[in-house]
Amino acid sequence: MSTDTQAIKDWLKQHQISEVEVLVPDMTGNARGKFIPAHQFLDMGEPRLPESIMVQSVTGEYCDEHWDLVEPTDADMILKPDPGTMRVVPWAREPTAQIIHDCYTMDGSLHPLSTRNVLRKVLDLYQAAGLRPVVAPEVEFYLVSRNTDPDNVLAPPKGRSGRAETSRMSYSMDAVSEFEDFVEDMYDFAEAQELRVDTLIHENGAAQMEINFLHGDPMDLADQVFTFKRTVRETAHKHGVYATFMAKPMQAEPGSALHIHQSLESLETGRNIFVDEQGEHTEAFLSYIAGLQHYTPELIALYAPNVNSYRRLAPDISAPINLNWGLDNRTTAFRVPQSGPAATRVENRFPGADANPYLAMAATLASGYLGMQRKLTPTRPHQGTANEDEVEVARTLEEGLRNLGDSPEVEEVFGALFLKAYAAVKLDEFEEFNRVISSWEREHLLLQV
């Protein structure tokens, strides 16, 4: 019995687990998998899932190029559990475990369509370069009233006062207290799963929250964000409301982001390579930012993966629309927060809360890596309000996908098959959305064109 297998067996026994959730993050960042009784999980060997789940859209449809991307026989993937992701499921009725699994082809290779494997490839590049990325995500989300009719607009729920929010309550302590029961249960669930959540604030939108994670390893943090999103949705259900990570769920409210703070440490010295011994920004730091500027237009579809995502990335909304960077400037796409030298980092403000955390982290880290490899030079730090400058990124999912994989170096990092599959899945979603006639069209075009 391998060390990992023994560790899993001991953990399941210690927690008296009766059922195991075998989880795989799909292309959208949602959980696919199966429930297996604990005793069968230990005896059955490596579980399997059809690889076709990797090319399903957010609507559950298979893309048109389905059989060009996976085996026409709908072959299985081999799943191998990652012991570092073992967590209890605190909302389950019976003692239940959740374990994230890695996906392999039948010949034992890492499956190229697994988003977790895509991030692993990027982290391996840093390992080979003697570097360790450190990230800290910030995740925004809304609480909304239960809405079972998709034709109805979303609305903030009533808090403990019996009233719904109607005004901007950014950083309000009392506004958070309106949902105290939800917040307490969310923290209890997070603690039970050993999620390293830090501060919670009330964001600018009505019933909009932001949770910050403690900094650490990108794969571990991607796993935590993946788990956290499930946790928040389950907590909300418990309290009779919905939690949504849509990038722009309500017309009159700001969007929700997945901001990613990032820095790099030397494996040899443990020092932050973004600053020198005098505390000044290094060439590596500047090239890293230049990589973010250069490759974001090509990778924007990984930060903004849904048709709704681009409603957030629009002028006059508190989200980036161009490639500026700045020192402690929240209007720029790439913000360098004011900090001590050891904590020098850059915050990528492009990713939406709806992004797959594995792909968002892979995209931002790959951009910085390629910037350093090519010794790119950034623009000068932006002074003033960047939102007044021109839009420099795609405004629709279809436009963003046209740019995906434009350069050979990005294709080499992410893999040609993965980029083709991602574009195929998301283009199908775009075309399906594009067939829907909106109320705006009926109101303004029905009798006037």
Beta strands, then each sheet from edge to edge (+ up, - down):
strand 1: 19-25
strand 2: 31-37
strand 3: 48-50
strand 4: 76-81
strand 5: 87-88
strand 6: 96-104
strand 7: 131-145
strand 8: 197-202
strand 9: 208-213
strand 10: 241-244
strand 11: 258-266
strand 12: 325-327
strand 13: 334-336
strand 14: 346-348
sheet 1: 2+ 1- 6- 4+ 3-
sheet 2: 2+ 1- 6- 5+
sheet 3: 8+ 9- 7+ 10-
sheet 4: 8+ 9- 7+ 11- 14+ 13- 12-
end
